[in-house]
Each structure stands twice: as structure tokens, then as C-alpha cells.
Amino acid sequence: MTDSAECKATTTEQDEQRDDAHLDDIEEGAGCTEIWEHLAEKREE
């Protein structure tokens, strides 16, 4: 029998500065078209 280590989710500085943070407000399962439209709208702002 092996001891299992406890996994605790912690927020790190790296998690807070993710490269895909600009996609946070896109719905789960969005396709390429939805993502492209979202990015185009952000560019216009």
C-alpha cells in the first residue's frame, strides 16, 4: 500500500497571468467561429 499525497488547489502567480485569460468570457464548448468573433470584437474596442 502506498501513501497518497494530498492535492490542494492553490492559485499561483502563474495561474493569474495565464496567456488565455482573454478568453475567460467565452462559453465552454465554443467553436472557432465564436472565438474569432469574440477576438474581433475585442480588437474593435
N, C-alpha and C positions, 0 to 999 in steps of 0.2 A: 504494500500500500504506500502511496506517495502523498505527501502533504501538498495541498493545492494552495497556491498563493492567492491572497485576496486582491481582487482587481477593483480599484476605486477610480471612478471617472473624475479626473481633475482637469480644470481649464488651465491651459498653459498659454504663455505669451504667443507661442507659435499658432495655437488654435484661434486666438483672437485676431491674428493678422493673416488669415487664410487668403490664398490667391483667388478663391471662388466666392468670396464674401459678396461680391456684386450680384450674385445670382440667388441670394437668400430669399428674395421675394417672388421667385418663380415656383409655381406649383410642382410638387413631386410628380414625376412621370411626363413632364413637358417634353415636347419634341423639338427638333432642330428649328422648325419654323417659329415656334413660340419663343424660343431662346433668342433667335435672330431678331425678332420683332422687339423684344424687351431691350436688347442691346442697342438697337437703332433708336428707340425712344429715349434711352438714357443719353445717347450721343447728341440728340437734338436739344436736350436741356442744357 
